[in-house]
Amino acid sequence: MSNDQFQWQPIKTAPKDGRRFVVLKPQRYRSSDYKPDICYWEKKMDRLIFDNWLEGPQPTHWMPLPPAPEETT
């Protein structure tokens, strides 16, 4: 993946195919601070699923997860 693929993108462009990705959520009491989280789109519920998805601010941006590290021996 190129570095361009690891730029923050608007949440409306996030994938809806079930794969996981990183999101940024504004903090509840300090909206200028953001918290990263891992997220995915749940088709049956037609919504993003992430930590505390029932409450609090919704994610505003996303980017793909980086590739997993290679095993070292």
C-alpha atoms as a printed R data frame, in Angstrom:
   type eleno elety resid chain resno       x       y      z
1  ATOM     1    CA   MET     A     1   0.000   0.000  0.000
2  ATOM     2    CA   SER     A     2   1.198   3.468 -0.759
3  ATOM     3    CA   ASN     A     3   1.378   6.238  1.836
4  ATOM     4    CA   ASP     A     4  -1.540   7.954  0.073
5  ATOM     5    CA   GLN     A     5  -3.767   5.060  1.138
6  ATOM     6    CA   PHE     A     6  -2.974   5.799  4.785
7  ATOM     7    CA   GLN     A     7  -4.420   9.310  4.791
8  ATOM     8    CA   TRP     A     8  -7.513  10.154  6.843
9  ATOM     9    CA   GLN     A     9 -10.651  10.140  4.701
10 ATOM    10    CA   PRO     A    10 -14.200  11.347  5.448
11 ATOM    11    CA   ILE     A    11 -16.244   8.677  7.242
12 ATOM    12    CA   LYS     A    12 -18.898   8.738  4.496
13 ATOM    13    CA   THR     A    13 -16.330   7.073  2.198
14 ATOM    14    CA   ALA     A    14 -15.581   4.195  4.614
15 ATOM    15    CA   PRO     A    15 -15.922   0.645  3.242
16 ATOM    16    CA   LYS     A    16 -19.177  -1.187  3.886
17 ATOM    17    CA   ASP     A    17 -17.923  -4.678  3.104
18 ATOM    18    CA   GLY     A    18 -17.250  -5.874  6.672
19 ATOM    19    CA   ARG     A    19 -13.491  -5.309  6.727
20 ATOM    20    CA   ARG     A    20 -12.013  -3.580  9.740
21 ATOM    21    CA   PHE     A    21 -10.422  -0.127  9.582
22 ATOM    22    CA   VAL     A    22  -9.209   2.652 11.888
23 ATOM    23    CA   VAL     A    23 -11.554   5.523 12.747
24 ATOM    24    CA   LEU     A    24 -11.167   8.810 14.611
25 ATOM    25    CA   LYS     A    25 -13.871   9.856 17.071
26 ATOM    26    CA   PRO     A    26 -14.101  13.294 18.707
27 ATOM    27    CA   GLN     A    27 -13.937  13.070 22.472
28 ATOM    28    CA   ARG     A    28 -17.193  13.711 24.297
29 ATOM    29    CA   TYR     A    29 -15.994  16.587 26.475
30 ATOM    30    CA   ARG     A    30 -13.129  17.913 24.340
31 ATOM    31    CA   SER     A    31 -14.221  17.806 20.723
32 ATOM    32    CA   SER     A    32 -10.821  19.122 19.622
33 ATOM    33    CA   ASP     A    33  -9.285  15.814 20.813
34 ATOM    34    CA   TYR     A    34  -9.782  12.599 18.892
35 ATOM    35    CA   LYS     A    35  -9.574   8.959 19.886
36 ATOM    36    CA   PRO     A    36  -8.646   6.215 17.399
37 ATOM    37    CA   ASP     A    37 -10.661   3.013 17.331
38 ATOM    38    CA   ILE     A    38 -11.064  -0.088 15.163
39 ATOM    39    CA   CYS     A    39 -14.374  -0.245 13.345
40 ATOM    40    CA   TYR     A    40 -16.354  -2.162 10.714
41 ATOM    41    CA   TRP     A    41 -19.669  -1.794  8.893
42 ATOM    42    CA   GLU     A    42 -22.401  -4.156 10.078
43 ATOM    43    CA   LYS     A    43 -24.695  -4.868  7.128
44 ATOM    44    CA   LYS     A    44 -27.637  -6.263  9.120
45 ATOM    45    CA   MET     A    45 -27.746  -3.194 11.366
46 ATOM    46    CA   ASP     A    46 -26.732  -0.820  8.545
47 ATOM    47    CA   ARG     A    47 -24.249   1.034 10.767
48 ATOM    48    CA   LEU     A    48 -20.662   1.293 11.963
49 ATOM    49    CA   ILE     A    49 -19.695  -0.892 14.919
50 ATOM    50    CA   PHE     A    50 -16.927   0.296 17.260
51 ATOM    51    CA   ASP     A    51 -16.206   0.596 20.986
52 ATOM    52    CA   ASN     A    52 -19.152   2.342 22.711
53 ATOM    53    CA   TRP     A    53 -21.048   2.676 19.418
54 ATOM    54    CA   LEU     A    54 -24.362   3.159 21.215
55 ATOM    55    CA   GLU     A    55 -23.265   6.352 22.911
56 ATOM    56    CA   GLY     A    56 -20.909   9.237 22.437
57 ATOM    57    CA   PRO     A    57 -19.657  10.987 19.325
58 ATOM    58    CA   GLN     A    58 -19.627   9.174 16.012
59 ATOM    59    CA   PRO     A    59 -16.425   8.732 13.971
60 ATOM    60    CA   THR     A    60 -15.587  11.513 11.549
61 ATOM    61    CA   HIS     A    61 -12.659  10.003  9.577
62 ATOM    62    CA   TRP     A    62 -11.231   6.616  8.669
63 ATOM    63    CA   MET     A    63  -8.192   4.949  7.071
64 ATOM    64    CA   PRO     A    64  -7.266   1.340  6.242
65 ATOM    65    CA   LEU     A    65  -5.470  -0.762  8.801
66 ATOM    66    CA   PRO     A    66  -1.772  -1.153  7.985
67 ATOM    67    CA   PRO     A    67  -0.604  -4.609  6.939
68 ATOM    68    CA   ALA     A    68   0.100  -7.059  9.765
69 ATOM    69    CA   PRO     A    69   3.768  -7.415 10.684
70 ATOM    70    CA   GLU     A    70   5.673 -10.257  9.122
71 ATOM    71    CA   GLU     A    71   6.783 -13.057 11.395
72 ATOM    72    CA   THR     A    72  10.409 -12.931 12.435
73 ATOM    73    CA   THR     A    73  12.344 -16.013 13.413
